[in-house]
Amino acid sequence: MKYVEIYKLENDGEQKVVLVCFLRDDGTVKLKGSGEQLAKNLEEAGIKNYLSKTPETLFPKDGLPFLQNLSHYFTSGYMNASEVKEK
């Protein structure tokens, strides 16, 4: 199973996983974790496709391309995302 972890920097300097985004068998992405507002924002607003030459917005329904772009979207010191991992 392919997945991406989204981390938030805590006050003590530790990174905490707030959302796990995993690719379902039907090709869509499921968002799960304590970051409920973050999940809602991703589902409603989507993210930019940083890997495409033409501007487009990706949503969890877009599957693997959505997962692949999360690490390009979350790049701050406060929030970041892993590359696509596989279990």
PyRosetta script that sets phi, psi and omega in degrees:
from pyrosetta import init, pose_from_sequence

init()
pose = pose_from_sequence("MKYVEIYKLENDGEQKVVLVCFLRDDGTVKLKGSGEQLAKNLEEAGIKNYLSKTPETLFPKDGLPFLQNLSHYFTSGYMNASEVKEK")
pose.set_psi(1, 131.4)
pose.set_omega(1, 178.0)
pose.set_phi(2, -90.1)
pose.set_psi(2, 140.7)
pose.set_omega(2, -178.9)
pose.set_phi(3, -155.7)
pose.set_psi(3, 162.8)
pose.set_omega(3, 175.6)
pose.set_phi(4, -131.7)
pose.set_psi(4, 138.4)
pose.set_omega(4, 175.1)
pose.set_phi(5, -104.2)
pose.set_psi(5, 135.3)
pose.set_omega(5, 176.0)
pose.set_phi(6, -107.5)
pose.set_psi(6, 128.4)
pose.set_omega(6, -174.8)
pose.set_phi(7, -111.9)
pose.set_psi(7, 148.1)
pose.set_omega(7, 174.8)
pose.set_phi(8, -122.6)
pose.set_psi(8, 137.6)
pose.set_omega(8, 177.8)
pose.set_phi(9, -78.6)
pose.set_psi(9, 124.2)
pose.set_omega(9, 179.3)
pose.set_phi(10, -87.2)
pose.set_psi(10, 165.9)
pose.set_omega(10, -179.3)
pose.set_phi(11, -59.9)
pose.set_psi(11, -28.6)
pose.set_omega(11, -178.9)
pose.set_phi(12, -85.5)
pose.set_psi(12, 4.2)
pose.set_omega(12, 177.5)
pose.set_phi(13, 91.4)
pose.set_psi(13, -6.0)
pose.set_omega(13, 178.7)
pose.set_phi(14, -83.4)
pose.set_psi(14, 149.4)
pose.set_omega(14, 174.4)
pose.set_phi(15, -94.8)
pose.set_psi(15, 131.5)
pose.set_omega(15, -179.6)
pose.set_phi(16, -115.5)
pose.set_psi(16, 134.2)
pose.set_omega(16, 175.2)
pose.set_phi(17, -72.7)
pose.set_psi(17, 119.7)
pose.set_omega(17, 179.6)
pose.set_phi(18, -106.0)
pose.set_psi(18, -17.2)
pose.set_omega(18, -179.0)
pose.set_phi(19, -153.8)
pose.set_psi(19, 136.1)
pose.set_omega(19, 171.8)
pose.set_phi(20, -115.7)
pose.set_psi(20, 127.8)
pose.set_omega(20, -178.7)
pose.set_phi(21, -113.5)
pose.set_psi(21, 115.7)
pose.set_omega(21, -176.8)
pose.set_phi(22, -125.4)
pose.set_psi(22, 147.9)
pose.set_omega(22, -177.8)
pose.set_phi(23, -80.5)
pose.set_psi(23, 122.4)
pose.set_omega(23, 178.4)
pose.set_phi(24, -82.6)
pose.set_psi(24, 167.6)
pose.set_omega(24, 177.8)
pose.set_phi(25, -62.3)
pose.set_psi(25, -27.3)
pose.set_omega(25, -179.1)
pose.set_phi(26, -83.9)
pose.set_psi(26, 2.8)
pose.set_omega(26, 176.6)
pose.set_phi(27, 90.7)
pose.set_psi(27, -1.3)
pose.set_omega(27, 176.8)
pose.set_phi(28, -97.0)
pose.set_psi(28, 168.3)
pose.set_omega(28, -179.1)
pose.set_phi(29, -107.1)
pose.set_psi(29, 132.2)
pose.set_omega(29, 176.2)
pose.set_phi(30, -100.9)
pose.set_psi(30, 132.8)
pose.set_omega(30, 178.8)
pose.set_phi(31, -106.4)
pose.set_psi(31, 124.2)
pose.set_omega(31, -175.5)
pose.set_phi(32, -139.9)
pose.set_psi(32, 135.9)
pose.set_omega(32, 176.7)
pose.set_phi(33, 148.4)
pose.set_psi(33, -170.6)
pose.set_omega(33, -176.0)
pose.set_phi(34, -79.8)
pose.set_psi(34, -12.9)
pose.set_omega(34, -179.7)
pose.set_phi(35, -83.4)
pose.set_psi(35, 64.1)
pose.set_omega(35, -175.3)
pose.set_phi(36, -63.0)
pose.set_psi(36, -42.3)
pose.set_omega(36, -179.8)
pose.set_phi(37, -67.8)
pose.set_psi(37, -39.0)
pose.set_omega(37, 176.8)
pose.set_phi(38, -61.3)
pose.set_psi(38, -45.3)
pose.set_omega(38, 178.5)
pose.set_phi(39, -59.9)
pose.set_psi(39, -43.2)
pose.set_omega(39, 179.8)
pose.set_phi(40, -62.1)
pose.set_psi(40, -43.1)
pose.set_omega(40, 179.2)
pose.set_phi(41, -62.9)
pose.set_psi(41, -42.1)
pose.set_omega(41, 179.2)
pose.set_phi(42, -64.8)
pose.set_psi(42, -39.1)
pose.set_omega(42, -179.7)
pose.set_phi(43, -69.4)
pose.set_psi(43, -37.5)
pose.set_omega(43, -175.8)
pose.set_phi(44, -86.6)
pose.set_psi(44, -41.7)
pose.set_omega(44, -174.8)
pose.set_phi(45, -99.4)
pose.set_psi(45, -24.7)
pose.set_omega(45, -178.1)
pose.set_phi(46, 71.8)
pose.set_psi(46, -171.4)
pose.set_omega(46, 177.7)
pose.set_phi(47, -135.7)
pose.set_psi(47, 158.2)
pose.set_omega(47, 178.0)
pose.set_phi(48, -69.9)
pose.set_psi(48, 144.1)
pose.set_omega(48, 174.0)
pose.set_phi(49, -85.8)
pose.set_psi(49, 97.2)
pose.set_omega(49, -177.9)
pose.set_phi(50, -74.9)
pose.set_psi(50, -16.3)
pose.set_omega(50, -176.6)
pose.set_phi(51, -95.2)
pose.set_psi(51, 1.5)
pose.set_omega(51, -178.4)
pose.set_phi(52, -108.0)
pose.set_psi(52, 147.0)
pose.set_omega(52, 177.5)
pose.set_phi(53, -78.1)
pose.set_psi(53, -23.4)
pose.set_omega(53, 178.2)
pose.set_phi(54, -102.3)
pose.set_psi(54, 137.6)
pose.set_omega(54, -178.0)
pose.set_phi(55, -68.0)
pose.set_psi(55, 129.9)
pose.set_omega(55, 175.7)
pose.set_phi(56, -154.5)
pose.set_psi(56, 159.9)
pose.set_omega(56, 178.5)
pose.set_phi(57, -108.4)
pose.set_psi(57, 134.9)
pose.set_omega(57, 178.8)
pose.set_phi(58, -107.2)
pose.set_psi(58, 146.9)
pose.set_omega(58, 179.2)
pose.set_phi(59, -127.4)
pose.set_psi(59, 164.8)
pose.set_omega(59, 178.5)
pose.set_phi(60, -52.6)
pose.set_psi(60, -29.4)
pose.set_omega(60, 179.3)
pose.set_phi(61, -66.4)
pose.set_psi(61, -16.2)
pose.set_omega(61, -179.2)
pose.set_phi(62, -83.2)
pose.set_psi(62, -4.5)
pose.set_omega(62, 170.9)
pose.set_phi(63, 70.7)
pose.set_psi(63, -129.8)
pose.set_omega(63, -172.9)
pose.set_phi(64, -56.9)
pose.set_psi(64, -42.7)
pose.set_omega(64, 177.1)
pose.set_phi(65, -57.8)
pose.set_psi(65, -36.6)
pose.set_omega(65, 176.0)
pose.set_phi(66, -61.4)
pose.set_psi(66, -49.2)
pose.set_omega(66, 179.1)
pose.set_phi(67, -58.9)
pose.set_psi(67, -44.6)
pose.set_omega(67, -176.2)
pose.set_phi(68, -64.7)
pose.set_psi(68, -25.1)
pose.set_omega(68, -177.7)
pose.set_phi(69, -92.8)
pose.set_psi(69, -11.3)
pose.set_omega(69, -178.3)
pose.set_phi(70, -60.2)
pose.set_psi(70, -39.1)
pose.set_omega(70, -179.4)
pose.set_phi(71, -69.1)
pose.set_psi(71, -20.6)
pose.set_omega(71, 176.3)
pose.set_phi(72, -85.9)
pose.set_psi(72, -25.9)
pose.set_omega(72, -179.6)
pose.set_phi(73, -80.4)
pose.set_psi(73, -45.0)
pose.set_omega(73, -179.3)
pose.set_phi(74, -98.0)
pose.set_psi(74, 96.7)
pose.set_omega(74, -176.1)
pose.set_phi(75, -129.7)
pose.set_psi(75, 8.9)
pose.set_omega(75, -177.7)
pose.set_phi(76, -83.1)
pose.set_psi(76, 170.1)
pose.set_omega(76, 175.0)
pose.set_phi(77, -70.3)
pose.set_psi(77, -21.5)
pose.set_omega(77, -177.8)
pose.set_phi(78, -85.0)
pose.set_psi(78, -41.0)
pose.set_omega(78, 178.8)
pose.set_phi(79, -135.5)
pose.set_psi(79, 135.7)
pose.set_omega(79, 174.5)
pose.set_phi(80, -148.8)
pose.set_psi(80, 168.3)
pose.set_omega(80, -177.2)
pose.set_phi(81, -130.6)
pose.set_psi(81, 148.2)
pose.set_omega(81, 177.2)
pose.set_phi(82, -74.2)
pose.set_psi(82, 165.8)
pose.set_omega(82, 167.2)
pose.set_phi(83, -70.0)
pose.set_psi(83, 170.5)
pose.set_omega(83, 177.5)
pose.set_phi(84, -64.8)
pose.set_psi(84, 127.4)
pose.set_omega(84, 177.5)
pose.set_phi(85, -110.6)
pose.set_psi(85, 167.9)
pose.set_omega(85, 178.6)
pose.set_phi(86, -138.3)
pose.set_psi(86, 133.9)
pose.set_omega(86, 176.9)
pose.set_phi(87, -96.8)
pose.dump_pdb("model.pdb")
